[in-house]
Amino acid sequence: MQCPDSNFFRYNITLCACNPGYFYNTTDSTCSAFTSSEFLVGSGVDYSINIPANIFAFDTIKKFTQSQAVFLEATVVLLVSWLVFCFFVRFGKLGDGTTPWFRIRWWISRLDVSFSTRHWLDDQKVVKKRKTELGGAFSIASWILFIGLLAALLYQVISMRTIEIHSVIATNAPDLASFHNDMEFNITTISTMTCSNLKGLANLVTGSPAFIDSRTAPLSTFVKFSCQNTTKGPTITLKCDDCQLFSDNLYISWQFADLPNMPAAAVGFEFKLTARDRHHKKHMSFVSGSLKNGSTNSAKFVTYRGRDPNILQFNLFPRIYRNKHDLRLIQPLFHDFLPGSSFSDASRLRSSLQGSNDGYVNTTLHINFLSSYIVQIDNQSTLGPVGFLADLGGLYCVSIGIFFYLLVQFEYRFKRFRHEDVVMRSIRNRRKAQERWNKLRKYVSFTWGRGISLFEDGISMEMACCSCFAVPKRGPSSSSSSNQRKQIRMDTISFNNKVSTPSDDVLRGVNYQEEQNGNSIMNSSDVDLQVMADADIPLPPSLEFKAGSEISIPEIQKNLKNLYEYNMLLREKLVSTRSTIKALTSKASASSSSDQKHQ
């Protein structure tokens, strides 16, 4: 018979065995090196947030937020992005207040919620609320920093909200009798052996061996034991329901002996010890792991075989959880591993397998029950409501203080930052005033109707020197209804700070027209024309504005009222003048008719 690979060696001519530290893997029929895994310990009490998994998977989020650094990094990235955005927006032109850059910069200034009354102020000035673009940028930056720090604080409160306090008290018999735990011990011997190789699992030794308190009793009177074959080797199971541990030291021993074509040899051990409170089934404490040579000393690959026992030592701690309704749970912990007889050389292992003197794998389970003391466990909150509010206020003050200092430095070193809100407010007020003025024009036009000028309906104008008033003369095609006075269009009125007067050329033209068209009238009655020339017509009212400020609604209303009164006065003068001209024209026509009759 040929062995599968190089990790095998031959003994007794026809048999194969794995090298020291290797065990036969039945799945792929090869020899694999046995490596020990880490020890796992569970207390049976979970201190994480008790939130239903179907509502909020806290463990899933916790996987992505392993520390506060994630929140702080995100805060820094968002903060820098905001400040860079505000910096580049300042290069945009304000224009007349209708550009997108003006709207963006205006809304940034409206976000000034933290520093609107804390800007640069001259001496003896009243503190007023001023929202600036720089203040808006720093206000949002301070809130970004505060929210980021608050998220990190909440993470700390969630992950480290309590600390576990352990206290030790001396025990007595009633205290130990109150522990009712179901315990189970599983010890797997890593090898190619089976339960057929098992021998000597029958007795329980209490006390210290070789001392007067040592006792030996049948194992079946205390625990239920069994053996089960697995792919890694035979597993010894010891189960104790409602265990009453009555001694500090317990020893349970067994051995595996050679069988024909199945030698007793092992490369390590796997174990798992569990304890469960009978009254609180959901709480289970445990310890598990694997043992091989090198777990406690050298790291040589060895195979255990011989009469010296392999001792697995475990400690049992009685614990009372005050924060869990006085949960009483025994905590198993791995203490030590004392390796027994072993072989690290293949030739020596071959000699042992071919003989019968070392055909054993002895194992001893040593359980040390620490019954002198009981560990009491309670939780203490690391952060109360007052402490949380204090931390919250400190984060807010730090966030506001940093950017308030930056704001003061900017306004101290750059004077244009001290009153930068004036420019934007003046642009916006001017635009709003224009919009309101347009609405007012539409309102006046809609309320008082559409006016008709003197040049409409085919009326031809003939100028007469009647204090620069235009006297209309109807043509032959004009209708009689055109004599009615029509309303002036209010939406065509424009206001200026300076009232324009007729130029000299216009006056000369008017005088020439008067000379051409009014000779007959002047010849008829010089006295009446003199009265018209001397008519008391006041100058147009001046528009009242305050220098350096915007037009307000009351000022507009006052100017409109003055113009309206002036127009009514002109109307009266015009009606009077037209009546006078009409009378003079009638007299001139009558005199010319009488002259013709005399001729």
C-alpha positions in Angstrom: 0.0 0.0 0.0 1.3 3.4 -1.0 0.7 6.5 1.3 -1.2 9.5 -0.4 1.5 12.2 -0.2 4.7 13.4 1.5 3.0 14.2 4.8 2.4 10.5 5.4 4.9 7.9 6.6 4.6 4.1 6.7 4.6 1.9 9.8 4.0 -1.9 10.3 4.9 -2.3 6.5 1.3 -1.9 5.3 -0.1 1.0 7.4 0.1 4.8 6.9 0.1 7.6 9.4 0.4 11.4 9.2 3.5 13.2 10.3 3.6 14.8 13.8 1.1 17.7 14.0 -0.9 16.5 11.0 -4.2 14.7 11.0 -6.0 12.7 8.3 -8.7 14.7 6.5 -11.4 12.3 5.3 -12.9 14.7 2.8 -9.9 14.9 0.5 -7.8 12.0 1.9 -4.8 14.1 2.8 -2.9 15.0 5.9 -3.6 18.6 7.0 -1.7 20.6 9.7 -3.9 21.4 12.7 -4.0 25.1 13.6 -5.6 26.4 16.7 -8.2 29.2 16.5 -8.8 32.1 18.9 -10.6 31.7 22.1 -14.1 33.0 22.2 -15.8 34.1 25.4 -19.4 35.2 25.8 -20.9 36.5 29.0 -24.5 35.9 28.0 -25.5 39.5 28.5 -25.6 41.8 25.5 -25.0 45.5 26.2 -25.8 46.8 22.8 -28.9 48.8 22.0 -32.0 46.7 22.3 -33.8 47.7 19.0 -35.7 45.2 17.0 -33.8 44.1 13.9 -36.7 44.5 11.6 -37.2 48.1 12.5 -33.6 49.4 12.7 -30.5 47.3 12.0 -28.1 49.1 14.3 -25.4 46.5 13.8 -25.5 47.2 10.0 -25.0 50.9 10.5 -22.4 50.3 13.2 -20.4 48.3 10.6 -20.0 51.5 8.5 -19.4 53.8 11.5 -16.7 52.2 13.4 -15.5 55.4 15.1 -16.2 59.1 15.5 -13.7 59.8 12.8 -16.3 59.0 10.1 -18.6 61.8 11.4 -15.7 64.3 11.8 -14.4 63.6 8.3 -17.8 64.1 6.7 -18.2 67.3 8.7 -14.9 68.7 7.5 -15.7 67.8 3.8 -19.1 69.5 4.0 -17.7 72.5 5.8 -14.9 73.1 3.3 -17.3 72.6 0.4 -19.6 75.3 1.7 -16.9 77.8 2.4 -15.4 77.3 -1.1 -18.8 77.7 -2.7 -19.4 81.0 -0.8 -15.9 82.2 -1.8 -16.4 81.7 -5.5 -19.9 83.1 -5.5 -18.5 86.4 -4.3 -16.9 86.8 -7.7 -20.3 87.0 -9.4 -21.6 90.4 -10.5 -24.5 92.0 -8.6 -25.8 93.9 -11.6 -29.2 95.6 -11.2 -30.5 92.9 -8.9 -31.9 90.5 -11.5 -28.8 88.4 -12.1 -28.6 84.8 -10.7 -25.5 85.7 -8.8 -27.3 88.5 -7.0 -30.1 86.1 -6.0 -27.6 83.5 -4.7 -25.6 86.1 -2.8 -28.8 87.7 -1.4 -30.1 84.4 -0.1 -26.7 83.6 1.5 -27.0 86.9 3.3 -30.5 86.0 4.5 -29.0 82.9 6.1 -27.2 85.1 8.6 -29.0 83.8 11.7 -26.1 83.7 14.2 -24.2 86.9 13.6 -26.9 89.4 12.3 -26.5 91.6 15.4 -22.8 91.1 16.0 -21.2 92.8 13.1 -18.7 95.6 13.2 -20.2 98.7 14.8 -18.9 102.2 15.1 -18.9 103.9 18.4 -22.1 105.5 19.6 -24.1 103.5 17.1 -27.4 101.7 17.9 -27.1 98.0 17.6 -29.3 96.9 14.7 -29.9 93.6 12.9 -27.8 93.5 9.8 -27.6 90.4 7.6 -24.5 90.2 5.5 -23.2 87.7 3.0 -20.1 87.0 5.1 -22.3 86.5 8.2 -24.6 84.1 6.3 -21.6 82.0 5.1 -20.2 81.8 8.6 -23.6 81.2 10.2 -24.2 78.1 8.1 -20.6 77.0 8.6 -21.0 77.2 12.3 -24.2 75.1 12.1 -22.5 72.5 9.9 -19.7 72.2 12.4 -22.2 72.0 15.3 -24.3 69.3 13.7 -21.2 67.3 12.8 -19.9 67.5 16.4 -23.4 66.6 17.7 -23.5 63.5 15.5 -20.1 62.4 16.9 -21.4 63.1 20.4 -24.5 61.0 19.8 -22.4 58.2 18.5 -20.3 58.3 21.6 -23.4 58.3 23.8 -24.8 55.3 22.0 -21.6 53.3 21.9 -20.2 54.2 25.3 -23.3 55.3 27.3 -22.6 53.0 30.2 -19.7 51.3 32.0 -19.8 47.9 33.6 -18.9 47.9 37.3 -17.6 44.6 38.9 -17.6 44.2 42.6 -16.6 41.1 44.6 -18.3 39.8 47.7 -17.6 36.9 49.9 -20.0 34.0 49.6 -21.7 31.5 51.9 -23.6 28.3 51.2 -27.0 29.9 50.6 -25.5 32.2 48.0 -24.0 29.3 46.1 -27.2 27.3 46.4 -29.1 30.0 44.6 -27.2 29.3 41.3 -29.3 27.0 39.1 -27.5 26.6 35.8 -27.6 24.0 33.1 -24.0 23.3 32.0 -22.6 21.4 29.1 -19.0 20.5 28.3 -17.9 19.4 24.8 -14.3 18.2 24.3 -13.2 17.0 20.8 -10.0 15.1 20.4 -8.6 16.0 16.9 -7.5 12.6 15.5 -8.5 9.7 13.3 -9.8 7.8 16.3 -13.5 6.9 17.1 -15.5 6.4 20.2 -14.4 2.7 20.0 -11.0 3.8 21.3 -12.6 5.4 24.4 -11.9 3.9 27.8 -12.1 4.9 31.5 -14.8 7.6 31.4 -16.6 6.5 34.6 -15.5 8.4 37.7 -15.5 11.9 39.1 -12.8 13.0 41.5 -13.5 16.0 43.8 -11.1 17.8 46.1 -7.3 17.9 45.7 -5.7 14.6 44.7 -3.4 13.1 47.3 -5.1 15.2 50.0 -7.5 14.1 52.7 -10.5 15.9 51.1 -10.1 13.9 47.9 -13.2 11.9 47.0 -14.1 9.6 44.1 -17.7 9.1 42.9 -19.4 7.6 39.9 -19.7 10.2 37.1 -23.2 9.2 36.2 -24.5 10.4 39.6 -23.6 14.0 38.7 -23.6 14.4 34.9 -24.8 12.7 31.8 -22.0 11.8 29.5 -21.8 10.5 25.9 -19.4 10.1 23.0 -20.1 11.0 19.4 -18.0 10.5 16.3 -17.3 13.6 14.1 -15.2 14.3 11.1 -12.5 15.8 13.4 -12.5 13.0 15.9 -14.5 11.7 18.9 -16.4 14.3 21.0 -17.0 13.8 24.7 -20.2 15.5 26.0 -20.9 16.1 29.6 -24.3 17.6 30.5 -25.5 18.7 33.9 -29.1 19.9 34.4 -29.5 22.2 37.4 -26.0 21.8 38.5 -25.2 22.1 42.2 -21.4 22.5 42.4 -20.4 21.3 45.8 -16.6 21.4 45.5 -13.9 23.8 44.3 -12.0 21.3 42.3 -13.4 18.6 40.0 -11.5 16.1 37.9 -12.8 14.0 35.1 -10.4 11.7 33.2 -10.6 9.4 30.1 -8.3 7.8 27.7 -8.2 6.5 24.1 -6.4 3.1 23.6 -5.0 1.4 20.5 -7.2 -0.8 18.4 -6.2 -3.0 15.4 -5.3 -0.7 12.5 -6.5 2.3 14.5 -3.7 3.6 16.8 -4.4 6.1 19.6 -2.9 9.4 18.6 -4.1 13.1 18.6 -2.8 16.4 17.4 -5.0 18.8 19.5 -8.3 19.5 21.2 -11.3 21.6 20.6 -13.6 22.6 23.4 -16.8 24.5 24.2 -18.2 25.0 27.7 -21.6 26.6 28.1 -23.8 27.6 31.1 -27.4 28.7 31.0 -29.6 30.1 33.7 -32.7 27.9 34.2 -34.9 30.9 34.9 -33.6 33.1 32.1 -33.1 30.7 29.1 -32.0 33.5 26.7 -28.9 34.2 28.7 -26.0 31.8 28.0 -22.3 32.2 28.9 -19.7 30.2 27.1 -16.0 29.8 26.2 -14.7 28.0 23.2 -11.4 27.5 21.4 -8.8 24.9 20.2 -5.6 23.7 21.8 -2.4 22.3 20.4 1.2 22.3 21.2 2.3 25.9 21.0 -0.8 27.3 22.5 1.1 27.9 25.7 4.7 27.2 24.8 6.7 26.1 21.7 5.2 26.0 18.3 6.5 22.6 17.2 4.1 20.3 15.4 3.6 17.3 17.7 1.3 14.3 18.0 0.0 13.4 21.5 0.5 9.8 22.5 1.7 8.3 25.7 0.8 7.8 29.3 1.2 11.4 30.6 -2.2 13.0 30.6 -3.1 16.2 28.7 -4.8 18.5 31.3 -7.4 21.1 30.2 -8.0 23.6 33.1 -11.1 25.7 33.3 -12.4 28.2 35.9 -16.0 28.8 36.8 -17.0 32.2 38.0 -20.4 32.7 39.8 -21.8 36.1 38.7 -24.9 38.1 39.7 -26.1 40.7 37.2 -27.9 43.3 39.3 -28.9 45.2 36.1 -30.6 42.1 34.7 -33.0 41.4 37.5 -30.4 39.6 39.6 -29.5 37.2 36.9 -27.3 34.4 38.4 -25.0 33.0 35.8 -21.8 30.9 36.0 -19.2 32.1 33.6 -16.7 29.4 32.3 -13.2 30.6 31.3 -10.2 28.8 29.9 -7.3 28.8 32.4 -4.5 26.6 31.1 -3.4 23.6 29.0 -0.8 21.2 30.2 0.3 19.0 27.3 1.1 15.4 28.0 3.3 12.8 26.2 3.9 13.8 22.6 6.2 13.1 19.6 7.6 15.8 17.3 9.9 13.4 15.3 8.4 11.1 12.6 10.8 8.3 13.3 10.1 8.3 17.0 6.4 8.4 16.3 6.8 5.4 13.9 8.5 3.4 16.7 5.7 4.3 19.1 3.0 3.2 16.7 4.7 -0.1 16.0 4.9 -0.8 19.8 2.2 -1.2 22.4 3.7 0.6 25.5 2.6 4.1 24.5 -0.8 3.2 23.0 -2.8 5.7 25.0 -4.0 9.3 24.8 -4.9 10.3 28.3 -7.1 13.4 28.9 -8.1 15.1 32.1 -10.6 17.9 32.5 -9.9 20.0 35.5 -12.7 22.4 36.6 -11.9 24.9 39.3 -15.1 26.4 40.9 -14.2 29.7 42.5 -16.8 29.5 45.2 -15.1 31.8 47.7 -16.3 34.9 46.0 -19.2 36.1 43.9 -18.8 38.8 41.2 -21.6 41.3 41.2 -22.1 43.2 37.9 -24.0 46.5 37.5 -24.1 49.3 35.0 -23.5 52.9 35.6 -24.4 55.6 33.1 -21.4 57.6 31.9 -23.5 60.6 30.8 -26.6 61.9 32.5 -29.1 64.5 31.1 -27.2 67.4 32.8 -23.9 66.2 31.4 -25.3 65.8 27.9 -26.8 69.3 27.9 -23.5 70.6 29.1 -21.6 68.9 26.3 -24.3 70.1 23.9 -23.9 73.7 25.0 -20.1 73.4 24.9 -20.2 72.2 21.3 -22.6 75.1 20.3 -20.3 77.7 21.9 -17.2 76.3 20.3 -18.9 76.2 16.8 -20.2 79.8 17.1 -17.0 81.1 18.8 -14.7 79.9 16.0 -16.6 81.6 13.2 -17.4 84.7 15.3 -13.7 85.2 15.7 -13.2 84.8 12.0 -16.0 87.3 11.3 -14.4 89.9 13.6 -11.0 89.4 12.0 -12.4 89.8 8.5 -14.3 93.0 9.4 -11.4 94.4 11.3 -8.9 93.9 8.5 -11.2 94.7 5.5 -13.3 97.8 5.9 -15.6 97.0 3.0 -16.9 94.0 5.0 -18.2 96.2 7.8 -21.1 97.6 5.7 -21.3 95.3 2.8 -25.0 94.8 3.3 -25.7 98.4 2.3 -24.9 97.8 -1.4 -27.1 94.7 -1.7 -30.0 96.3 0.2 -29.8 99.4 -1.9 -29.9 97.4 -5.2 -32.7 95.3 -4.0 -34.7 98.3 -2.6 -34.3 100.1 -6.0 -35.5 97.1 -7.9 -38.5 96.7 -5.5 -39.3 100.4 -5.8 -39.4 100.1 -9.6 -41.6 97.1 -9.4 -44.0 98.9 -7.0 -44.0 102.0 -9.2 -45.0 99.9 -12.2 -47.8 98.4 -10.2 -48.9 101.9 -9.1 -49.0 103.1 -12.7 -51.1 100.1 -13.7 -53.4 100.7 -10.7 -53.9 104.4 -11.6 -54.5 103.6 -15.3 -57.0 100.9 -14.4 -58.8 103.1 -11.8 -59.2 106.4 -13.7 -59.3 105.1 -17.2 -57.3 105.8 -20.4 -56.8 109.5 -21.3 -56.8 111.0 -24.8 -54.3 113.6 -25.8 -55.1 116.8 -27.8 -53.6 115.4 -30.9 -56.0 112.5 -31.3 -59.2 112.3 -33.5 -57.8 114.4 -36.3 -57.6 117.6 -34.3 -55.0 120.0 -35.8 -53.2 122.3 -33.4 -52.7 126.0 -34.0 -50.4 127.7 -31.6 -51.4 131.0 -29.9 -49.3 133.0 -27.5 -51.6 132.5 -24.6 -49.0 131.8 -22.0 -47.7 128.9 -24.1 -51.0 127.0 -24.3 -51.9 125.1 -27.4 -55.3 126.3 -28.9 -56.9 123.5 -30.9 -58.6 124.4 -34.2 -61.0 121.9 -35.7 -60.7 121.0 -39.3 -63.6 120.5 -41.5 -63.7 116.7 -40.9 -63.7 116.9 -37.1 -66.9 116.0 -35.3 -68.7 118.1 -32.7 -68.1 115.7 -30.0 -64.3 116.3 -30.1 -64.8 119.6 -28.2 -65.4 117.5 -25.1 -62.4 117.4 -22.7 -60.9 114.0 -22.6 -58.9 112.5 -19.6 -55.2 112.6 -19.5 -53.5 109.2 -19.7 -51.9 108.7 -16.2 -49.7 105.8 -17.4 -47.8 108.2 -19.7 -46.8 110.6 -17.0 -43.1 110.5 -16.2 -41.5 112.2 -13.2 -38.2 113.9 -13.1 -36.4 115.8 -10.4 -36.0 118.8 -12.8 -39.0 120.3 -14.6 -38.1 121.2 -18.2 -39.2 124.6 -19.7 -39.7 125.5 -23.4 -36.6 126.5 -25.2 -36.1 129.9 -26.9 -36.6 128.3 -30.4 -39.9 126.9 -29.3 -41.0 130.3 -27.9 -40.0 132.0 -31.2 -42.0 129.5 -33.2 -45.0 130.0 -31.0 -44.7 133.8 -31.3 -44.5 133.5 -35.1 -47.6 131.3 -35.2 -49.4 133.9 -33.1 -48.4 136.7 -35.4 -49.6 134.7 -38.5 -52.9 133.4 -37.0 -53.8 136.1 -34.4 -53.5 139.4 -36.2 -57.2 139.7 -36.6 -57.8 138.9 -33.0 -55.2 141.4 -31.8 -56.8 144.1 -34.0 -60.3 143.4 -32.5 -59.5 143.7 -28.8 -56.1 144.6 -27.4 -57.5 145.0 -23.9 -58.8 141.4 -23.7 -55.5 139.9 -25.0 -53.6 142.0 -22.5 -55.7 140.4 -19.8 -54.9 136.9 -21.1 -51.2 137.7 -21.2 -51.3 139.0 -17.7 -53.1 135.9 -16.5 -51.7 134.5 -13.2 -50.6 131.0 -14.1 -48.3 129.5 -11.5 -45.2 127.4 -12.3 -45.6 123.6 -12.2 -45.1 122.1 -8.7 -41.6 120.8 -7.9 -41.2 117.1 -7.1 -40.0 116.6 -3.5 -37.2 114.0 -3.0 -34.8 113.4 -0.1 -31.3 113.3 -1.4 -29.5 110.0 -1.1 -32.6 107.8 -0.4 -35.1 105.8 -2.3 -38.6 107.1 -3.4 -41.2 106.0 -0.9 -44.9 105.5 -1.5 -46.0 108.5 0.6 -43.8 110.8 -1.5 -45.2 109.5 -4.8 -48.7 110.0 -3.5 -47.9 113.6 -2.5 -46.4 114.4 -5.9 -49.3 112.9 -7.7 -51.7 115.0 -5.6 -49.8 118.2 -6.4 -49.7 117.4 -10.1 -53.4 116.6 -10.0 -54.2 120.0 -8.4 -51.9 121.8 -10.9 -53.7 120.1 -13.8 -57.1 121.1 -12.5 -55.8 124.7 -12.3 -54.6 124.6 -15.8 -57.9 123.2 -16.9 -59.7 126.1 -15.4 -57.3 128.5 -17.0 -57.7 126.7 -20.4 -61.4 126.8 -20.2 -61.4 130.5 -19.4 -58.9 131.3 -22.1 -60.9 129.3 -24.7 -64.1 131.2 -23.7 -62.3 134.5 -24.0 -60.9 133.5 -27.5 -64.3 132.3 -28.6 -65.9 135.6 -27.5 -63.2 137.7 -29.3 -63.6 135.6 -32.4 -67.4 136.2 -32.3 -66.8 140.0 -31.9 -64.3 140.0 -34.8 -66.8 138.1 -37.0 -69.6 140.6 -36.1 -67.4 143.6 -36.8 -66.3 142.3 -40.1 -69.9 141.6 -41.1 -71.0 145.1 -40.2 -68.1 146.6 -42.2 -69.1 144.6 -45.3 -72.7 145.9 -44.9 -71.6 149.6 -44.7 -69.5 149.1 -47.8 
